[in-house]
Amino acid sequence: MIVRVPAVWLAAASLCAAHAAGPHLYHHEAARISMACVYAIEAYGADAKALPRIVDEAFDEVDRIDRLMSHYKPESPLSRINRDAARNPVAVDAELFDVIADAMRYNRDSAGTFDITVGPLMKAWGFFRGEGRLPLETELADARRHVGGRHVILNPTAHTIAFDEPGVELDLGGIAKGYAVDRVVRLFRQRQIAAALISAGGSTIYGLGAPPDRDGWEVALQDPIDSGKTALTLHLKDRALSVSGSSEKFFEVDGVRYSHIMDPRTGSPVQGVLTVAVLTETGTAGDALDNAFFVLGPEASRRYLKELPDTEVFFFLPDQTRGWTLVHERAGH
């Protein structure tokens, strides 16, 4: 877990009774496992009876997106794309097409550092359903041939997805969780929820409004070296926080750590970055950008940030003396 959350969030499907929390507002917390992580919600609303039902509706929406965008579920529309798109264009509904089109736009804008075709590399390095391993050079070379946005052909008129060769596949794991968080935020605004904190496994969090008598939602980022410590505390109000860290999944060989965060340009795990945290307007943007910034590093990210208003990024970099050092970059600075 990268972001510290209340203890109740760590128990799947734990439900707290609604109780008064300020004038005319009621409080409710719940969690559910979806998208292979714990989605957790803390919400405040004016209707004590409706609040738990609305939160359950939000979890149902996350489950729906998981069924639509999972590349692990063989019956999902995304899995159908991966099976068939190299043979012929696959028609998909507008929602899935738009998410894939957004992902491809981030791929172009980030100079290929965010890439939803990275699946073959994840498999070569053993991170698909595994804990990681060093690939053979032949495996790595074969995987790299199938990675890159150039392999994906979008037809916005027909809403079809096609691949230019076999072996290409899409993995929306780097953007779907943030998209699901945004869908929950949209639902809560429609249902007039006064404030809510929505977490997708602690890696993407959105603070809607602010809790009663507070200026925002307080979120603590774990120390990238010592998970028992807090590295940074942030306050969210109508903003998303997305975090990528090399400690989430990694293995070591001969003293070298290899994390699951790939540089699609080289075909190898990124070195020299511990954690990246991004503050932005939406979970979708944050999900894409934390991966892109992790690969780009602070210097190259400054150029990209010029195109991204209302975006901040925190780089936790290795430091031999203190363990890590923090670099904070903002759009326009």
TORFI-471524 format. One record per residue (C-alpha): residue in one letter; x, y, z. Coordinates in pm, whole numbers, m for minus. Layout:
BEGIN
 type      u      v      w
    A      X      Y      Z
...
This chain:
BEGIN
 type      u      v      w
    M      0      0      0
    I    148    332   m107
    V   m103    566     60
    R   m206    534    422
    V   m581    494    468
    P   m813    443    764
    A   m801     91    909
    V  m1164     20    813
    W  m1064     46    447
    L   m837   m254    471
    A  m1121   m499    534
    A  m1310   m591    219
    A  m1682   m510    229
    S  m1665   m369    583
    L  m1963   m144    638
    C  m2001    119    909
    A  m2341    237   1026
    A  m2425    587    913
    H  m2409    847   1185
    A  m2447   1221   1214
    A  m2129   1410   1117
    G  m2209   1777   1126
    P  m2525   1975   1048
    H  m2758   1772    825
    L  m2479   1540    703
    Y  m2435   1168    764
    H  m2123    957    732
    H  m2070    616    575
    E  m1761    401    502
    A  m1738     81    301
    A  m1495   m124     93
    R  m1514   m387   m180
    I  m1255   m589   m370
    S  m1261   m509   m741
    M   m998   m479  m1015
    A   m769   m695   m799
    C   m752   m434   m522
    V   m958   m286   m240
    Y  m1180      0   m351
    A  m1266    205    m43
    I  m1510    491     m1
    E  m1577    735    280
    A  m1875    959    208
    Y  m2090   1231    362
    G  m2446   1299    252
    A  m2770   1456    367
    D  m2984   1140    339
    A  m2892    877    599
    K  m3099    602    433
    A  m2983    670     79
    L  m2612    708    155
    P  m2522    335    192
    R  m2725    254   m120
    I  m2543    519   m323
    V  m2205    388   m206
    D  m2307     35   m310
    E  m2413    175   m646
    A  m2065    323   m680
    F  m1902    m15   m613
    D  m2133   m174   m871
    E  m2009     81  m1123
    V  m1647    m14  m1048
    D  m1736   m382  m1098
    R  m1899   m297  m1432
    I  m1584   m125  m1553
    D  m1377   m423  m1438
    R  m1595   m655  m1649
    L  m1551   m421  m1945
    M  m1177   m353  m1925
    S  m1015   m651  m1755
    H   m749   m833  m1956
    Y   m756  m1119  m1703
    K  m1123  m1205  m1759
    P  m1147  m1405  m2086
    E  m1507  m1295  m2147
    S  m1435   m921  m2124
    P  m1458   m696  m2432
    L  m1091   m604  m2386
    S   m990   m972  m2394
    R  m1189  m1009  m2715
    I   m986   m727  m2867
    N   m664   m900  m2764
    R   m778  m1228  m2918
    D   m918  m1099  m3247
    A   m783   m754  m3339
    A   m478   m889  m3523
    R   m710  m1082  m3760
    N   m975   m818  m3819
    P  m1098   m489  m3667
    V  m1303   m541  m3351
    A  m1607   m319  m3289
    V  m1644   m199  m2930
    D  m1887     27  m2749
    A  m1820    399  m2729
    E  m1707    394  m2367
    L  m1431    138  m2415
    F  m1324    299  m2743
    D  m1295    641  m2577
    V  m1082    508  m2290
    I   m848    335  m2535
    A   m833    650  m2749
    D   m748    855  m2438
    A   m473    606  m2351
    M   m328    634  m2700
    R   m333   1014  m2673
    Y   m131    994  m2350
    N    103    757  m2531
    R    165   1013  m2806
    D    188   1314  m2574
    S    431   1139  m2338
    A    667   1031  m2617
    G    568    668  m2570
    T    645    648  m2197
    F    285    560  m2109
    D    195    257  m2317
    I   m101     21  m2292
    T     71   m226  m2528
    V    339   m304  m2268
    G    184   m645  m2184
    P    440   m856  m2376
    L    718   m690  m2174
    M    538   m761  m1847
    K    513  m1126  m1948
    A    878  m1143  m2056
    W    989  m1004  m1720
    G    759  m1242  m1532
    F    525   m980  m1387
    F    207  m1115  m1549
    R     62  m1339  m1274
    G    414  m1374  m1132
    E    678  m1213   m912
    G    930  m1134  m1184
    R   1239  m1286  m1342
    L   1524  m1193  m1576
    P   1420  m1266  m1936
    L   1639  m1421  m2201
    E   1763  m1175  m2463
    T   1559  m1356  m2729
    E   1243  m1326  m2516
    L   1303   m957  m2462
    A   1370   m889  m2828
    D   1053  m1071  m2929
    A    844   m881  m2671
    R    980   m544  m2781
    R    871   m608  m3139
    H    508   m614  m3023
    V    517   m299  m2806
    G    431     52  m2920
    G    136    269  m3012
    R    212    229  m3383
    H     67   m123  m3365
    V   m282     m2  m3264
    I   m521    119  m3535
    L   m827    314  m3419
    N  m1128    389  m3636
    P  m1331    657  m3454
    T  m1616    642  m3707
    A  m1676    267  m3679
    H  m1550    241  m3317
    T  m1314    m42  m3410
    I   m974   m145  m3277
    A   m723   m334  m3491
    F   m362   m451  m3451
    D   m112   m446  m3736
    E     37   m785  m3641
    P    m16  m1085  m3409
    G    134  m1068  m3061
    V     10   m717  m2981
    E   m220   m682  m2682
    L   m374   m406  m2470
    D   m350   m376  m2093
    L   m561    m96  m1941
    G   m434   m163  m1588
    G   m244    165  m1598
    I   m555    376  m1656
    A   m874    178  m1580
    K   m859    219  m1202
    G   m837    594  m1233
    Y  m1121    593  m1485
    A  m1335    392  m1242
    V  m1261    647   m968
    D  m1373    925  m1202
    R  m1697    739  m1275
    V  m1765    716   m902
    V  m1698   1089   m861
    R  m1942   1160  m1144
    L  m2206    940   m982
    F  m2160   1107   m643
    R  m2199   1451   m795
    Q  m2518   1341   m967
    R  m2648   1202   m636
    Q  m2548   1523   m454
    I  m2302   1358   m218
    A  m2149   1643    m17
    A  m1799   1497     20
    A  m1621   1169    m41
    L  m1280   1008    m50
    I  m1255    733   m312
    S   m951    504   m317
    A   m851    243   m574
    G   m614     27   m373
    G   m439    335   m237
    S   m271    402   m571
    T   m538    637   m711
    I   m743    852   m475
    Y   m992   1131   m536
    G  m1106   1379   m273
    L  m1451   1512   m356
    G  m1523   1829   m162
    A  m1408   1826    200
    P  m1526   1656    521
    P  m1727   1871    764
    D  m1522   2143    935
    R  m1210   2063    730
    D  m1042   2221    429
    G   m979   1893    248
    W   m909   1522    278
    E   m576   1446    446
    V   m378   1171    274
    A    m37   1047    389
    L    218    900    147
    Q    435    623    285
    D    809    661    303
    P    946    479     m8
    I   1221    316    202
    D   1054    263    540
    S    684    175    499
    G    627    245    868
    K    693    615    819
    T    512    897    643
    A    706   1077    370
    L    454   1348    281
    T    103   1456    376
    L   m124   1607    112
    H   m472   1758    123
    L   m720   1675   m152
    K  m1022   1883   m244
    D  m1172   1811   m585
    R   m839   1667   m695
    A   m693   1326   m769
    L   m373   1173   m633
    S   m210    889   m826
    V    102    704   m709
    S    346    464   m875
    G    619    299   m671
    S    900     56   m740
    S    828   m122   m410
    E    481   m238   m521
    K    615   m535   m720
    F    982   m612   m780
    F   1257   m871   m761
    E   1632   m849   m705
    V   1922  m1019   m884
    D   2286   m959   m782
    G   2187   m656   m577
    V   1992   m489   m859
    R   1621   m420   m808
    Y   1391   m469  m1106
    S   1041   m322  m1061
    H    725   m381  m1261
    I    729    m28  m1406
    M    862    m64  m1759
    D   1025    184  m1991
    P    852     84  m2318
    R   1129    251  m2515
    T   1406     27  m2376
    G   1201   m279  m2283
    S   1345   m283  m1929
    P   1230   m178  m1580
    V   1294    186  m1489
    Q   1595    252  m1265
    G   1672    554  m1048
    V   1320    640   m926
    L   1156    510   m606
    T    807    662   m617
    V    615    919   m819
    A    301   1092   m690
    V     87   1307   m919
    L   m181   1561   m828
    T   m420   1638  m1111
    E   m784   1699  m1196
    T   m893   1342  m1271
    G   m799    989  m1173
    T   m772    894  m1541
    A   m509   1161  m1605
    G   m324   1080  m1284
    D   m313    708  m1364
    A   m154    773  m1702
    L     77   1050  m1586
    D    230    879  m1284
    N    361    603  m1512
    A    480    853  m1773
    F    659   1070  m1518
    F    815    763  m1353
    V    969    667  m1687
    L   1063   1020  m1791
    G   1225   1127  m1464
    P   1234   1486  m1333
    E   1427   1657  m1615
    A   1225   1529  m1910
    S    901   1563  m1712
    R    948   1939  m1687
    R    895   1970  m2061
    Y    583   1754  m2053
    L    443   1945  m1755
    K    434   2264  m1959
    E    144   2107  m2151
    L    m44   2001  m1834
    P   m212   2282  m1637
    D   m316   2213  m1277
    T    m73   1922  m1248
    E    192   1863   m982
    V    437   1574   m951
    F    650   1459   m658
    F    958   1249   m737
    F   1110   1038   m461
    L   1463    965   m581
    P   1734    743   m427
    D   1986    924   m208
    Q   2285    741    m62
    T   2298    967    244
    R   1933   1004    343
    G   1775    711    160
    W   1570    935    m66
    T   1530   1293   m175
    L   1217   1475   m293
    V   1181   1676   m615
    H    856   1870   m659
    E    757   1995  m1004
    R    449   2194  m1109
    A    306   2306  m1440
    G    429   2653  m1522
    H    723   2639  m1276
